[in-house]
Amino acid sequence: MGIKILKKAGSAIMSAALLLNCAVYSAPTVTAADAPLKFEFEDAKYTGTITVEKDANASGGSALKMTDSGTITMTVKVDEAGPYKLIFHAFGIGTDKQQNLSVNGTSQGALGIPEGTEYQEIALPAIVLKAGENTITIDKSWGWSQFDYLEVEPMGATKIEAKQTTPCDQLATVETQSLMAYLAEVYGKNIISGQQEIYSGGPHGLETEFEYLKETTGHYPAIRGFDYGNFCCPLYGSDDGSTKRIIDWVKNKGGIATASYHINVPKDFANYTIGTKMDWSLSTYTAKDTDFSPSKAATPGTKENEYYLSTLKTLAAEFNKLEAEGVPVIWRPLHEAEGGGGEDGSWFWWGREGSEAYKKLWIYTYNTLTNDLNCHNLIWEWNSYNYANSANWYPGDAYVDIIGYDKYNCTVYLEENGWQASLRHDDSPISSTFYGIIDKYDGAKMVAMAENDCFSTPDKLQEEKAGWLYFCTWYDGGSDNTNFLTNPVFNTKEDTIAMYQSDYCITLDELPKDLYKKEGITPPDPSKVTTTTTTTADPSVTTTTTTAPYKFSIQKKSVTIPERPENGLGKCMNITLSGAPNASIGGAIGYGTTADDWKNVEWDCKLNDEGKATISVDISDMPDSFKTCEVQVWWSNVWNSATEKAVDKPYTIEKCEVEYLMGGDNDPLWGDANYDGEVDMSDVVLIMQSLANPNKFGLDGTDPHHLIGKGAYLADVDKSSEGITSNDALRIQEYLLNKVETLDPTAK
């Protein structure tokens, strides 16, 4: 399910949203050739509700204000074709915003605009412009932004290189060091081709993608992707031949192997007994479907650690076999941890507790495999995103060799489609993402396209100087939406031929014969290994972790709706929340089957002095045909009177329960706050008590006669304000004095 309407997003949500192509940017590897050109937005063409506003702070005295609709079209003229840095001077009104950006009709993804009242620089590097006139188009997505001017800065020569190109494992084998040295040689000069194999038992054979590439282009990919998740799972796993296939690919065919780790855990880990076998359907690798704790997995002595360590021991036995054969692996475990952005956007269990727990798990995994289980044939690849806070998830230079990015930009989420997934061909090399990641980690590591749908084209990659180390196209999953290699919405046959036959792309037959035995490589010497002792969670001496201010992110909780009882009348959702004391929290209860019929029942509340609240929301209008709905939180903040701004605060959805009002043939007894079957002054008293002392008399109060969900629903008789207020108590008193005829809030 998705969100059809977002009225009150947190003040920093979009800095952790789909900002794939933009960053506040100062790339260490790119220099400007000449002074930037300047274009005022008030001189642009615009449609919809966009207006020119006088603004003394704007460079030309005026700016463009985008609200509910419209498109901005600006013509930019440059003398020479080539890569340029586009620097937008703008701010989001009220909260961070994003708009859709295209250049000469080609999508550049989302333009992220920070919230503010002063204009801020938002830079997109490596945007290719043609000589003469170019069209820059900004289409309203979130709207409510103000634009001052655009700078267009030509980029000089780009030098793509990494500062650290030797394995972080000081005991890395000669073969591992040799492979790392080769990767450093080609980085920024060529792109290495790669293809992920399908899982065992998939909709087609293991060689299907590879034979398609050979038949279509005349070449096999240089890199083959494997996955050890099934092999190492203690619940149902078995030897699927991965190790034998890796040895064959590397030793017999001369290729490069990379491996990921979709390792499953029990959905109900709390009731799982270590060593018990179970069906695949009772396990998961998703964050939302398990109670498995990644922080406990990295804590010796816990049940989670016993389980996770058993998988690493199984895995290490296979890596040791590969090492004995002289086979190194580009090892990419615990990938895509940040997921949709922020601290709670992960779709995998290893990211479900946020960045600190994740880093602890990564470092534990590294130390266990490297130091305890003696796996010294691994090049450690860590997945990053290009969100504002992605660096918070970085384990540190001491535990990472390569930074990967998973590119799926043919899937887009558009407002006009209710934010549901839509597919469109997009062969952009996303150069801004490439340079954004370089900048985020100070150019320390080589940057690769670890997974992809469309691998772009060799011409565009070179034109935009998007120097990805390699690409590795995901397998064909058996449907149009997941056939990432052969469906032309992702990769056309013509583009596939152009890529694999290009001099820029390295294929299997073009890898050097001495790939794993390069001259000048020194065998590891255990006597020269240095260690660092520290009491912190991260023993790295080369990495400084900075804790950024909290960034709001939307939470969603799926709720099962029970069958309506025989005597059930209206129904309500009781939502229990925790967070910052006195925080304002709001959102919606959403339901629907498609984007077109999606509906939101909005709600809001204020947490008490202890940071707790339970709110009862009327969902009687939700048809009984819906068996599930989705509770969403759209904002959580505390007002800072000094700065006159709302400050985002963390929160938790503790519990959500649907409750029916029982009444036989009777109508709801409106005003019956204490749910005793009568309406009298005791109901007025309970309402006032719940407002004055919610810890005792509120929905989660300690008093045995506290307000309950059904009573809260019946007490909300004054609809001029949302939820229970003193107005409800006043209206009940007026009813008891015969000043109003009915308490039914739906009556006219």
Rosetta blueprint (number, residue, H / E / L):
1 M L
2 G L
3 I L
4 K L
5 I L
6 L L
7 K L
8 K L
9 A L
10 G L
11 S L
12 A L
13 I H
14 M H
15 S H
16 A H
17 A L
18 L L
19 L L
20 L L
21 N L
22 C L
23 A E
24 V L
25 Y L
26 S L
27 A L
28 P L
29 T L
30 V E
31 T E
32 A E
33 A L
34 D L
35 A L
36 P L
37 L E
38 K E
39 F E
40 E E
41 F H
42 E H
43 D H
44 A L
45 K E
46 Y E
47 T L
48 G L
49 T L
50 I L
51 T E
52 V E
53 E E
54 K E
55 D L
56 A L
57 N L
58 A L
59 S L
60 G L
61 G L
62 S E
63 A E
64 L E
65 K E
66 M E
67 T L
68 D L
69 S L
70 G L
71 T E
72 I E
73 T E
74 M E
75 T E
76 V E
77 K E
78 V E
79 D L
80 E L
81 A L
82 G E
83 P E
84 Y E
85 K E
86 L E
87 I E
88 F E
89 H E
90 A E
91 F E
92 G E
93 I L
94 G L
95 T L
96 D L
97 K E
98 Q E
99 Q E
100 N E
101 L E
102 S E
103 V E
104 N L
105 G L
106 T E
107 S E
108 Q E
109 G E
110 A E
111 L E
112 G E
113 I E
114 P L
115 E E
116 G L
117 T L
118 E L
119 Y L
120 Q E
121 E E
122 I E
123 A E
124 L E
125 P E
126 A E
127 I E
128 V E
129 L E
130 K L
131 A L
132 G E
133 E E
134 N E
135 T E
136 I E
137 T E
138 I E
139 D E
140 K L
141 S L
142 W L
143 G L
144 W L
145 S E
146 Q E
147 F E
148 D E
149 Y E
150 L E
151 E E
152 V E
153 E E
154 P E
155 M E
156 G E
157 A E
158 T E
159 K L
160 I L
161 E L
162 A L
163 K L
164 Q L
165 T L
166 T L
167 P L
168 C L
169 D L
170 Q L
171 L L
172 A L
173 T L
174 V H
175 E H
176 T H
177 Q H
178 S H
179 L H
180 M H
181 A H
182 Y H
183 L H
184 A H
185 E H
186 V H
187 Y E
188 G L
189 K L
190 N E
191 I E
192 I E
193 S L
194 G E
195 Q E
196 Q E
197 E L
198 I L
199 Y L
200 S L
201 G L
202 G L
203 P L
204 H L
205 G L
206 L L
207 E L
208 T H
209 E H
210 F H
211 E H
212 Y H
213 L H
214 K H
215 E H
216 T H
217 T H
218 G L
219 H L
220 Y L
221 P E
222 A L
223 I E
224 R E
225 G E
226 F E
227 D E
228 Y L
229 G H
230 N H
231 F H
232 C H
233 C L
234 P L
235 L L
236 Y L
237 G L
238 S L
239 D L
240 D L
241 G L
242 S H
243 T H
244 K H
245 R H
246 I H
247 I H
248 D H
249 W H
250 V H
251 K H
252 N H
253 K L
254 G L
255 G L
256 I E
257 A E
258 T E
259 A E
260 S E
261 Y L
262 H L
263 I L
264 N L
265 V E
266 P E
267 K L
268 D L
269 F H
270 A H
271 N H
272 Y L
273 T L
274 I L
275 G L
276 T L
277 K L
278 M L
279 D L
280 W H
281 S H
282 L H
283 S E
284 T E
285 Y L
286 T E
287 A L
288 K L
289 D L
290 T L
291 D L
292 F L
293 S L
294 P H
295 S H
296 K H
297 A H
298 A L
299 T L
300 P L
301 G L
302 T L
303 K H
304 E H
305 N H
306 E H
307 Y H
308 Y H
309 L H
310 S H
311 T H
312 L H
313 K H
314 T H
315 L H
316 A H
317 A H
318 E H
319 F H
320 N H
321 K H
322 L H
323 E H
324 A H
325 E L
326 G L
327 V L
328 P L
329 V E
330 I E
331 W E
332 R E
333 P L
334 L L
335 H L
336 E L
337 A L
338 E L
339 G L
340 G L
341 G L
342 G L
343 E L
344 D L
345 G L
346 S L
347 W L
348 F E
349 W H
350 W H
351 G H
352 R L
353 E L
354 G L
355 S H
356 E H
357 A H
358 Y H
359 K H
360 K H
361 L H
362 W H
363 I H
364 Y H
365 T H
366 Y H
367 N H
368 T H
369 L H
370 T H
371 N H
372 D H
373 L L
374 N L
375 C L
376 H L
377 N L
378 L E
379 I E
380 W E
381 E E
382 W E
383 N E
384 S L
385 Y L
386 N L
387 Y L
388 A L
389 N L
390 S H
391 A H
392 N H
393 W H
394 Y L
395 P L
396 G L
397 D H
398 A H
399 Y H
400 V L
401 D L
402 I E
403 I E
404 G E
405 Y E
406 D E
407 K E
408 Y L
409 N L
410 C L
411 T E
412 V E
413 Y E
414 L L
415 E H
416 E H
417 N H
418 G L
419 W L
420 Q L
421 A E
422 S E
423 L E
424 R L
425 H L
426 D L
427 D L
428 S L
429 P L
430 I L
431 S H
432 S H
433 T H
434 F H
435 Y H
436 G H
437 I H
438 I H
439 D H
440 K H
441 Y L
442 D L
443 G L
444 A L
445 K L
446 M E
447 V E
448 A E
449 M E
450 A E
451 E E
452 N E
453 D L
454 C L
455 F L
456 S L
457 T L
458 P H
459 D H
460 K H
461 L H
462 Q H
463 E H
464 E L
465 K L
466 A L
467 G L
468 W L
469 L L
470 Y E
471 F E
472 C E
473 T E
474 W L
475 Y L
476 D E
477 G L
478 G L
479 S L
480 D L
481 N L
482 T L
483 N E
484 F L
485 L L
486 T L
487 N L
488 P L
489 V L
490 F L
491 N L
492 T L
493 K H
494 E H
495 D H
496 T H
497 I H
498 A H
499 M H
500 Y H
501 Q L
502 S L
503 D L
504 Y L
505 C E
506 I E
507 T E
508 L H
509 D H
510 E H
511 L L
512 P L
513 K L
514 D L
515 L L
516 Y L
517 K L
518 K L
519 E L
520 G L
521 I L
522 T L
523 P L
524 P L
525 D L
526 P H
527 S H
528 K H
529 V L
530 T L
531 T L
532 T L
533 T L
534 T L
535 T L
536 T L
537 A L
538 D L
539 P L
540 S L
541 V L
542 T L
543 T L
544 T L
545 T L
546 T L
547 T L
548 A L
549 P L
550 Y L
551 K L
552 F L
553 S L
554 I L
555 Q E
556 K E
557 K E
558 S E
559 V E
560 T E
561 I L
562 P L
563 E L
564 R L
565 P L
566 E L
567 N L
568 G E
569 L E
570 G E
571 K E
572 C E
573 M E
574 N E
575 I E
576 T E
577 L E
578 S E
579 G E
580 A L
581 P L
582 N L
583 A L
584 S E
585 I E
586 G E
587 G E
588 A E
589 I E
590 G E
591 Y E
592 G L
593 T L
594 T L
595 A L
596 D L
597 D L
598 W L
599 K E
600 N E
601 V E
602 E E
603 W E
604 D E
605 C E
606 K E
607 L L
608 N L
609 D L
610 E L
611 G L
612 K E
613 A E
614 T E
615 I E
616 S E
617 V E
618 D E
619 I L
620 S L
621 D L
622 M L
623 P L
624 D L
625 S L
626 F L
627 K L
628 T E
629 C E
630 E E
631 V E
632 Q E
633 V E
634 W E
635 W E
636 S E
637 N E
638 V E
639 W E
640 N E
641 S L
642 A L
643 T L
644 E L
645 K E
646 A E
647 V E
648 D E
649 K L
650 P L
651 Y E
652 T E
653 I E
654 E E
655 K E
656 C E
657 E E
658 V E
659 E E
660 Y E
661 L E
662 M E
663 G L
664 G L
665 D L
666 N L
667 D L
668 P L
669 L L
670 W L
671 G L
672 D L
673 A L
674 N L
675 Y L
676 D L
677 G L
678 E L
679 V L
680 D L
681 M H
682 S H
683 D H
684 V H
685 V H
686 L H
687 I H
688 M H
689 Q H
690 S H
691 L H
692 A H
693 N L
694 P H
695 N H
696 K H
697 F H
698 G L
699 L L
700 D L
701 G L
702 T L
703 D L
704 P L
705 H L
706 H L
707 L L
708 I L
709 G H
710 K H
711 G H
712 A H
713 Y H
714 L H
715 A H
716 D L
717 V L
718 D L
719 K L
720 S L
721 S L
722 E L
723 G L
724 I L
725 T L
726 S H
727 N H
728 D H
729 A H
730 L H
731 R H
732 I H
733 Q H
734 E H
735 Y H
736 L H
737 L L
738 N L
739 K L
740 V L
741 E L
742 T L
743 L L
744 D L
745 P L
746 T L
747 A L
748 K L
